[in-house]
Amino acid sequence: MNIREFQELMRRLYFHRDSERGAAGTYEWLTDEVKELGEALEARDRKGLQEEFADVIAWLASLANVTGIDLEQAALGKYDNKCPKCGHAPCECAF
């Protein structure tokens, strides 16, 4: 499954609810899931990490659906086999 297929799956499953909630409400759910991911990282909970990564990507896809953004096109457009800042692969940016 590619990113576009996953986003379409989230659309089929949840768009009716997500569109009623709107972008702001869907964004709140996404931020809650990112916080839960952080908690799983701190706890070093491997099973929790898997579940929270799944939730984060699902809510990100849902937010993209609500806002009309094609995640695959956006991601590949920005990260076209190189770092968007320095233009190299692997990245050579100084941090």
Contacts in CASP RR format, 6 or more apart in sequence:
PFRMAT RR
TARGET T0000
AUTHOR 0000-0000-0000
METHOD contacts of the structure
MODEL  1
MNIREFQELMRRLYFHRDSERGAAGTYEWLTDEVKELGEALEARDRKGLQ
EEFADVIAWLASLANVTGIDLEQAALGKYDNKCPKCGHAPCECAF
1 9 0 8 1.000
2 72 0 8 1.000
3 71 0 8 1.000
3 72 0 8 1.000
3 75 0 8 1.000
4 70 0 8 1.000
4 71 0 8 1.000
4 72 0 8 1.000
4 73 0 8 1.000
6 57 0 8 1.000
6 61 0 8 1.000
7 61 0 8 1.000
7 64 0 8 1.000
7 65 0 8 1.000
7 70 0 8 1.000
7 71 0 8 1.000
7 72 0 8 1.000
9 61 0 8 1.000
10 58 0 8 1.000
10 61 0 8 1.000
10 62 0 8 1.000
10 65 0 8 1.000
11 61 0 8 1.000
11 65 0 8 1.000
14 62 0 8 1.000
14 65 0 8 1.000
15 62 0 8 1.000
15 65 0 8 1.000
15 66 0 8 1.000
18 26 0 8 1.000
18 62 0 8 1.000
18 63 0 8 1.000
18 65 0 8 1.000
18 66 0 8 1.000
19 65 0 8 1.000
19 66 0 8 1.000
21 29 0 8 1.000
21 66 0 8 1.000
22 66 0 8 1.000
23 63 0 8 1.000
23 66 0 8 1.000
23 67 0 8 1.000
26 59 0 8 1.000
26 62 0 8 1.000
26 63 0 8 1.000
26 66 0 8 1.000
27 63 0 8 1.000
29 59 0 8 1.000
29 62 0 8 1.000
30 56 0 8 1.000
30 59 0 8 1.000
30 60 0 8 1.000
30 62 0 8 1.000
30 63 0 8 1.000
33 52 0 8 1.000
33 55 0 8 1.000
33 56 0 8 1.000
33 59 0 8 1.000
34 56 0 8 1.000
36 52 0 8 1.000
36 55 0 8 1.000
37 49 0 8 1.000
37 52 0 8 1.000
37 53 0 8 1.000
37 55 0 8 1.000
37 56 0 8 1.000
38 52 0 8 1.000
39 52 0 8 1.000
40 48 0 8 1.000
40 49 0 8 1.000
40 51 0 8 1.000
40 52 0 8 1.000
41 49 0 8 1.000
60 71 0 8 1.000
61 71 0 8 1.000
64 70 0 8 1.000
64 71 0 8 1.000
64 74 0 8 1.000
78 84 0 8 1.000
81 89 0 8 1.000
82 88 0 8 1.000
82 89 0 8 1.000
83 89 0 8 1.000
83 90 0 8 1.000
83 91 0 8 1.000
83 92 0 8 1.000
83 93 0 8 1.000
85 91 0 8 1.000
85 93 0 8 1.000
86 92 0 8 1.000
86 93 0 8 1.000
END
